[in-house]
Amino acid sequence: MAGPLLLRSLLSASSRKSLSSHLVRLPRLSRGFLAGPASAAAAATTELNSCLEPSRLRNVAVIAHVDHGKTTLMDRLLRQCGADIPHERAMDSISLERERGITIASKVTSISWKENELNMVDTPGHADFGGEVERVVGMVEGAVLVVDAGEGPLAQTKFVLAKALNYGLRPILLLNKVDRPAEEQLDFPVLYASAKEGWAYSTFTKDPPAGAKNMSQLLDAIVRHVPPPKGNLDGPFQMLVSMMEKDFYLGRILTGRVSSGLVRVGDRIHGLRSKEFGIEKIEEGKVVKLMKKKGTNMVLIDCAGAGDIISMAGLASPSIGHTVSNTEVLTALPTIVLDPPTISMTFGVNDSPLAGRDGIHLTGGKIGDRLMAEAETNLAINVLPGLSDSFEVQGRGELQLGILIENMRRERFELSISPPKVMYKTENGQKLEPIEEVTIEVNDEHVGLVMEALSHRRAEVADMGPVAGNVGRTRLSLTCPSRGLVGYRSVFSSDTRGTGFMHRAFLTYEKYRGSLGNVRKGVLVSMGYGTITAYALMSLEARGSLFVTPGMETYDGMIVGEHSRDTDLDVNPVRSKELNNIRAAGKDENVKLSPPRLVTLEEAIGYVASDELIEVTPKAIRLRKRYLEVNKRKAMSKRPKG
């Protein structure tokens, strides 16, 4: 996913209006800077120092496990400080975020509280987007750790807290959703909140006084407990780029925290990066625009000082992890260190017989340019060129890569995607694989099914017990290889009838646990080209479950269903009833078909086997064999593996 689209919602794709009509210029800005001539600088020094005093700034990240209420909390904080909220989950500005109800990219905004300015960073809660958390914790001095009062700290809670502590941040613990029924609360001084109802309180209550039903106690706690940034206004300007986006009008927009000094519109700056042989100068230019997010609006500013989080335009080459500074500075700031990717998929050109019907970006060059642009804005993704217009994309999990594929679909790309592959390591001649910590909460009657399925996937149970306050629910803590969890989420939802909860987070690398058990049956493979008929599907239903409906197009080698046995079966789904003058016994028989199992992108990523591919187009998701001709498949299956 591209970096936080701070201006995307302000710019209409069909409009060619000037950017200035979409940006708000604050009159002299509450912390504004007068970029006057040199003769006026001395007279303005007193005002500038008081306006830009770092002691009035607080840089805070809001971190939590997925679905513990971070974004709803941000809505209430913005509303408390007078921001105009156009809709719920206002910080989720990407369409996929609003559709799925999750935060995908980190976003920064600022709010004014009393005499202080709070730069707030909203972060994703899912482990696949942990890179978004890692690259923003360096911009802040404190963190609000949001924990669901009913569920307590879970796997991702521990992950984001560990990252915050590693960077020396001072966390503020916020127990959210205390308005929901619960038997007891933890007894130590923390804040208790209901982000949905819009209040936070220092002592536990489910109904605070009428005058205290707001977020003022949380905002006061941030000002009181989060230390102001340490910055030298008199030093040279330096900023480490933590976010990046591209704009049609301004080009590359770089966002980060000013480490030292002051920066004005028109200043000469350059980009630096650390290399093995020393510091490399990337590009030199000047500051064209300085911007800052205020609430849900982007405003233009004339100047920014040490400790503030800002966005700037003017340089075309620097990206995330690089340093932007005055031209006299020749030292780069320490770069961001991210956890390594654990999974990879190969993106290639769609070469199926139905290629080119839906999309407009079809060539390997277009696909490569799009993937390289994604790798620039998302440091948790690596892109390596492969053979014959293919690219290996490495990431944290299938959800993260699935979001990238879905975005490319909406941009009218056509792709062929390989099954996910786990990235192994070798140390001292021993093969190591990534192990994940899995937290599962299910009804008691589903525990047996879940444990049986995970035993085939080489999972090991670490802890098991009842869920406090929920009769008939069991919580399991397991460790499982990443390869065993690929595709398991859809199986888990089916086994638990949608009542189960599962979360996974990377734990460590351990010794290879051996091959997996039988986790999937064979497939029904089409051996005909044309339009699928209801007549043909009626006779195929007894062979297994179908993925297609009458009227869909198919071709040789396309997967049309799952076989009821462990072997693949070639079938003809385009066979039609012969028309002749002989009355058949079943001539007037009505065709009745069961509803098909339409495969989503996430299910397809977890379903495909090593000899299969996913065909992705703007209008369809199809499964197919890597080799479409049946004779070629048979010949390749007889080849020795490895």
Secondary structure, DSSP 8 states (H G I E B T S, - for coil): --S--TTGGGS-TT----GGGTSEE-SSTTT------HHHHHHHHHHHHHHT-GGGEEEEEEEESTTSSHHHHHHHHHHHTT----SSSTT--SHHHHHHTS--S-EEEEEEETTEEEEEEE---SGGGHHHHHTTGGG-SEEEEEEETTT-S-HHHHHHHHHHHHTT-EEEEEEE-TTS--S----SS-EEEETTTTEEESS--SS--GGG-SSHHHHHHHHHHS------TTS--EEEEEEEEEETTTEEEEEEEEEESEEETT-EEEEEEEETTEEEEEEEEE--EEEEEETTEEEEESEEETT-EEEEES-SS--TT-EEEETT--------------EEEEEE---STTTTSS-SB-SHHHHHHHHHHHHHH-TT-EEEE-SSS-EEEEES-HHHHHHHHHHHHHTTB-EEE---EE--EEETTEEEEEEEEEEEEEEGGGHHHHHHHHHHTT-EEEEEEE-TT-TTEEEEEEEEEHHHHTTHHHHHHHHTTT--EEEEEEEEEEE-----------EEEE---EE--HHHHHHHGGGEEES--TT-EE-TTEEEEEESSSS-EEE-TT------SS--TTTT------------HHHHHHH--TTEEEEE-SS-EEEEESS-SHHHHHHHHTS---
